[in-house]
Amino acid sequence: MRLLLDELLSPVIAEQLRDHGHDVAAIKGSEHEQLSDREVMDLARAEHRAVVTNHLVYFRPLHHEAITPGGPGHWGMVFMPGDYRRTKADAGGIVEALEAKLAEFPADDSLVDGETWL
């Protein structure tokens, strides 16, 4: 599975995952930083990436819209509970949790139109 971290997650997490051989991109710090959540979903779909987010109030409806009959679908959603700690000190724990998800869903299409939670 390939990942796209939304703007609420540090690009350091993506860097550490890439250092471990995973294909991970981050919105924060990239040319895509000003995209709306819908545009982030579109980008992830175009790049065949699952979105990682704890911005549930916006991404849960986009997830459901994408998977309804006639919807565009998506390559997966990795949701983090809203109270999941995202400080710099927590980056290592997030990396470990995401590596576990990457091991659980190894193929690019493992989570197509589905969701999982950290």
C-alpha positions in Angstrom: 0.0 0.0 0.0 1.2 3.5 -0.8 0.3 6.3 1.6 -0.4 10.0 1.5 -0.3 11.8 4.9 -2.7 14.7 5.2 -1.6 18.2 6.2 -2.0 17.4 9.9 0.8 14.9 9.9 4.5 15.8 9.9 6.5 15.1 6.7 9.1 13.6 9.1 6.8 10.6 9.4 6.8 10.2 5.7 10.6 10.6 5.6 11.1 7.9 8.2 8.8 5.5 6.4 10.6 6.1 3.1 13.9 5.4 4.9 12.3 2.0 5.7 11.5 1.4 2.1 7.9 2.5 2.0 6.3 4.7 -0.7 4.9 7.5 1.4 4.2 11.2 0.5 3.1 14.0 2.8 0.9 17.0 2.0 2.6 19.2 4.6 5.7 20.9 3.3 4.9 20.0 -0.3 3.5 21.9 -3.3 0.1 20.4 -2.4 -0.1 22.0 1.0 -3.0 24.4 0.0 -5.3 21.6 -1.3 -8.7 21.2 0.1 -9.6 17.8 1.7 -11.5 16.9 -1.5 -8.5 17.7 -3.6 -6.3 15.6 -1.3 -8.7 12.7 -1.9 -8.4 13.3 -5.7 -4.6 13.4 -5.5 -4.5 10.2 -3.5 -6.8 8.6 -6.0 -4.7 9.7 -9.0 -1.5 8.5 -7.3 -3.1 5.2 -6.0 -2.4 6.1 -2.4 -4.4 5.5 0.8 -5.0 8.7 2.8 -3.8 8.8 6.4 -5.7 11.3 8.5 -7.2 12.1 11.9 -9.3 14.9 10.3 -12.4 12.6 10.6 -15.1 15.3 10.4 -14.1 15.9 6.7 -12.6 12.7 5.5 -15.2 10.2 6.8 -17.9 11.9 4.6 -15.5 11.9 1.6 -14.8 8.2 2.2 -18.5 7.4 2.1 -19.1 9.6 -0.9 -16.3 7.9 -2.8 -17.6 4.3 -2.1 -21.3 4.8 -2.7 -22.6 3.2 -6.0 -21.4 5.4 -8.8 -18.7 7.1 -6.7 -15.1 7.4 -7.8 -13.8 5.0 -5.2 -10.4 5.4 -3.5 -7.2 3.5 -2.6 -8.0 3.3 1.1 -8.3 5.3 4.3 -6.2 5.0 7.4 -8.0 6.8 10.1 -6.4 8.0 13.4 -8.7 8.7 16.3 -9.0 12.4 17.0 -7.2 12.1 20.3 -4.2 10.3 18.7 -1.1 12.2 19.8 0.7 13.9 16.9 3.5 15.8 18.6 7.1 15.6 17.3 7.9 13.2 20.2 5.1 10.9 19.0 6.4 10.6 15.4 8.2 7.3 16.2 5.0 5.7 17.5 3.1 6.8 14.5 5.8 5.4 12.2 5.6 2.0 14.0 1.8 2.0 13.8 1.8 2.8 10.1 4.5 0.2 9.4 2.2 -2.4 11.0 -0.6 -1.3 8.7 1.7 -1.4 5.7 2.6 -5.0 6.7 -1.1 -5.8 7.2 -2.0 -4.4 3.7 1.1 -5.0 1.6 -0.4 -4.7 -2.0 -1.2 -1.4 -3.5 -4.8 -2.5 -3.8 -5.1 -4.1 -0.4 -7.3 -1.4 1.0 -9.2 -0.2 -2.1 -12.5 1.4 -1.0 -11.8 0.3 2.6 -10.7 1.8 5.8 -8.6 0.8 8.8 -7.8 2.5 12.0 -4.5 3.1 14.0 
